[in-house]
């Protein structure tokens, strides 16, 4: 069966449909569950073929890129109904509505919404994905940022990070050794990886969560999710479908990670109090998705370190904060000049973003016309 698949791909063509035999599951089970030593690449290939067994996969790529299989496993059997699904993330994803494409009758129940006004997000606009964590210099900045935060408090922390950055083994997720060496009290810190961040009460007493980058599936992963949802058999996915799947996955994963913490200790319809520290690239789209996932939460800018390469957002915010420490107001023109910019349009796009608005609000700064004013403590108290 494996050789037949190899022969089918001898002359690869984008969009080529390949029927993966259901019987290949027996081979996958014997190799992966039989204790045989298998190299990592063939192991991943066998695992993927096992998941695609009994379905159709499609060839993606070109002569200039890697060729990959893209597909979805078999649909749930029709006789699984009636089935009641309890999923707190259901309102953030369309995966259940999309079961209709597979001939299933889906009845949506009204979600039990909570208010998250006691949940505060603190956003550090710093790339911290797998690529950044593989770079020694960037990794040092990321771990240094985490350690400085943890060492500054006496409370417990939960860190959610990519599996590749953690220790190996089938037991509990191990803390990265470099991070462990920077902590004054590692016993106050628990670590879990994406994929192990759902469905547990183990961390329900922890008041602080650090999320190191988002859980990114890549274009092929999002396209596979879109194919599974649509039930189509042509292997084609639009850019809009890919964006929708990426947004859905982002909200689901962050929601599940945050809800491992003290957020679980609700009081009626009010979720528990907690702080969430995001170390990932910031954007208005992601902020909107966070607010959708956690109605009533707050989001502010967290600048624990100076980025090696400042974005315009970072430069404007840091310059404004520095000026407002010395004085109570500053004009657009003066701020533009302090940033080394020119022209009346220099700040136009920056000041309209949600990230900028959240940033100045967190520091008690208000925009009035074409200037910024720091709210005096007496006025704020009144």
N, C-alpha and C positions, 0 to 999 in steps of 0.2 A: 504493500500500500504506500509506503514511504517512497519507494522507487518510482511508482506511478506518478506521484505528485512532483517528484524531481523532474521527470520526463515532461510533464505538462508545462513546467516553467523553463524548459530548455531554451525557448525563444520567447522571452517575456514581452507581453504587450499590456499597456496600462488598461485596466478595466477587465482583464481576463477573469472569468468566473471559474472557480475551482470548487467542486463538490468534495468536502472532507468526509470520508467514510465514517459511519458511526462505530464500526468495529475497531477503529484505531484506538478507542479508549482502552481496550484490553492490553495493547502494547504499551501505552502510556502508563497504565497502572503497574504492569510488571516491572518496568524500568525504574519508575520514580518511587514506587512503594516497596520495591524489593531489596532496597539497601545497596543497589549497585552504584559505583562511583561514576558520576557523569559530569563532564565539564559544564561550566555555567551556561554557555551559549546554546549547546544542544538541549540542555535541561529546560531553558526558557522556551525553546522552540517546541519541545514535546508538550510542555504545559499548555502552550497556546493551542496546539493542534487538538489536545484533549478537550479544551473548552469549545472549540469550533466543530468538534465531531458531530456529524449528522446535519450540518448546515452548509451554506455556500459562503465562501470567502472570495475576496476580490484582490487582484494584484494592483498595487499602487507604486508609483515611482517613475523613473525614466533612466535613460542611459547615463545621466549626469548625477543622479541621486541613488540612494539605496532603495532596493525593492523590498516592499513589505506586504504581508497579508493584512487585509482589513475585513473584518466580518463580525458577526454576532452569533452567539450560541443559539441553541434551539429555544423556541418559545416555550412558555409554561404550558403544560398539558391542559386541555379544556376541562378535564374532570377534576381539576384542583378546586373548582368552585363548588359550593360557596366558600369564600375565604375572607376573613376580616383582618386587615392590616393596620397595626398601630405603629405609626411612624411620625415622630415629632417634626421631621424634615419634609413631610409630604406637601406642605403648603409652599415650599421653596423649589419644588421640582415638578416637572410635568410627566415624570416617568410612569405614574399610575394612570393618568388620563390617556397616555399613549398606548396602553394595553388594548385600547379599543381597536387599534390597527391590527391586532392579532386576533380579533374576533371575540374579545372578552367584554362582558357587560360590566362597566365600572360605575359604582355609585359613590359620589363624593360626600363625605360627612363634614359638617361644619367644624373647623379646627378650634381647639381650645387655646386661644391666644393669651399670652402673658405680657405684662408690661416690664420693660427692662430699664427703667429710669435709674436703678441703682447699679447699672453696669456701665463702666467707663472704658473706652478704647483709647489707647495712646499709640500713635502711629509714627514709626521711624521709617522714613523713606530711604531704605537701603536694600539693594539687591542681596538676597540671602538664600538663593536656590542651590541646587546641586552643583552647578557650575561654579558659583561663588565659594561654596564650601570646599571645593577641591583646590582652590587657590589659597596657598598658605598665608599670603598677606591679607586677603579679604577675610579669610577664616579667622585670623587673629583679631580683626576689627569687630567681627560679629560676636565672637566669644567674649572679647573684652567688654563689649556693650552689655551683654547678658550678665557677666560677672559683676560689673559695676552696679547694675540695678539690684541684683540679688543681695550683694554684700551691703548695700545701703539700707536694707530692711531687715526686720527680724521675723517676718512672716514666711510661710511656705510658698513654694512656687511649683507649677507644673509647666514643663517645656514640651512643646510639640514640634518635632523636627523630622527631616527626611531620614528614612531608614538607613540610607547609605552613610550617613554621618555618625551613626551609633555603633556600638559594639555588636558583634554577631552572636548567634546562639538562639535556641528555641525558648529560653526562659524570658524573664523580664527584660525590657529594653535597657541597654547599658548606656550610661552617660558618656559622651565623647571624652576621651582622656585629657585632651588639651583644656577643655572647659572645666573638668573636675579639678585640675591643678590650680585654677584661678579662683576657686570658691573658698571662702573662709569657713563655711559650714555646709559641705555638700549634702549632709543629711536632711537639710530643709528643702531639697530639690528632688522632684520626681521627673522622669523623662518617659515619654511615649512617642511612638512614630506614627506617621500617617498610615492608615490601614489598621492600626490598633487603637484608634482614638475614638471609637464609638461603643455605645452599649455597656458602659461600666459605671458603677457607683464608687469605685475605688478612690477617686480623687475629690469626692463631693465636699470635703472640708477645706480644700485649698482655695485661698482668696485671690491668688494671682496666677495668670496664665500668660506664657510667652509663646507666641506662634512665630516660628522661624520660616518665613516665606510661605507661599501658597502651595497647595498640592496640585501641580500642573500635569495633566495627562498628555499634553502635546496634541498637535492637530490630528494625528492618526487616532488617538484615543477618543477625542471628542467626536470625530467622524464615526467611529465605531459605535459610540453611544447613540448618535443620531440615527444610524442605520438600525440599531436594535429597537429604537423607539418607533421609527416610521413603519417598519415591517416591509419596506421596499426591497426589491430583489435586483436592482440595477447597480448598486454600489455607489451611487452618486449622492453627494451631500452639498448643500448650498452654504455659502459663507455665513448667512444669517442663522441657519440651523447650527452651525459650528459655534457661533457666538452665544447662542441661547444655551447650548449644552455647557459651554465654558462658564457662563454666569451661574447656571444651576449648580454645577459641581463646586464652584467656589463657595457659594452660600451654604450648601449642604455640609461641606467639609469644615468650614470655619464654625458653623453653628454646632456641629457635633463636638468639635474640639473644645469650644468655650463652655458648652453645657456639661462637660465632665466635672467642672469646678463647683464652687460654692453657689453658682447660679442655680443649681439644682434645688437648693434649699428655699423654696418659694414660700411666700406668705399669702395665701389665697391666690389672686391673679398677679401678684407682684413677685417677680423673680428675685433670687438672692443677690446680695451685693458682691461685686468682684471687679478686679482690674484686669484688662487684657492689653498686653503689649505686643503690637504687630511689628515685626521686622520684615518688611517686604515693600515692593514698589507701590507707591501711592497713586491713586487716580480718582477722579470724580465718580467714574462708573463703579469702582469697588466700594467707595463710600456709600453710594446709593444702595448697593446690594447689602452692605452691613446694616444699614438702617432698616431695610426691608426685613432682614432676618431677625433683628432685635429692635422692635418698635420702642421708641422712648429712650434709647441709649444715647450717650454722649461720645463725641470723637474729638480729640485734640491732637496737636502736633507734638511729637516726642523727638527731641534733638539731643540724644545723649553723647553724640560724637560728631565731629566735623567730617562730612563725606570727602573722600579723596578728590572727587570731581563734583562740584556743586551744580545742581540744576538751577534754573532761573528762580523757581519757587523757593528753593533753599536760600539762595542769595538774598532775595527780597525780604523773606521772613526774618532771617538772621540779622540783616542790616536794620530792619525796622525795630526789632526787639532791642538791639544794642542802642539805637537812638533814644528809644522810649525809656531806657534806664536813666538817661541824663535829662530828659525834658518831657513835657506833657503833651506835645503835639508836633506834627511834622507835615509839611505839604507834599503833594505828589511830586512837584518839581524837585524839592530838596531830597526826597527819598530816591528819585531817579538818579540824581547826580551822585548821591552817596553810593549807589550800586554801580556807578560807572556807565550808566545808560544814557540814552539821548532821546529826545522827542517826547511828545505828549502821549504817544501810543505805547510807550515802553511798559507801562503797568496795566494796560487795558485788559489783556487776557488773564493775567495772573490774579488780579483782584476779584475777578468774577467767579473763580473756581471755589467749590465747596471746601477744598482743603485749605485755601487761604483764609476764607471766612471763619472756618473752625479754628484755625491757628491764632488769629488775632482775638477771637472771642475768648479763647482759653487764657489769654494774657490780659484780659480786661481792656482791650483796645477797640475802639469803635471808629468806623469810617463816617465822616461828616462831609459830604460834598467831595471836594478834591483834597482832602487832608485826613489825617488820622489823629485821634485824641485818646489819651489814656484816661480812663474813668477814675476819678479820685476816690480814695477809700471812703471818704465821708459821703460822697454821692452814691457810691455803691451800697453803703450800709443803709442809707435812706431808702 
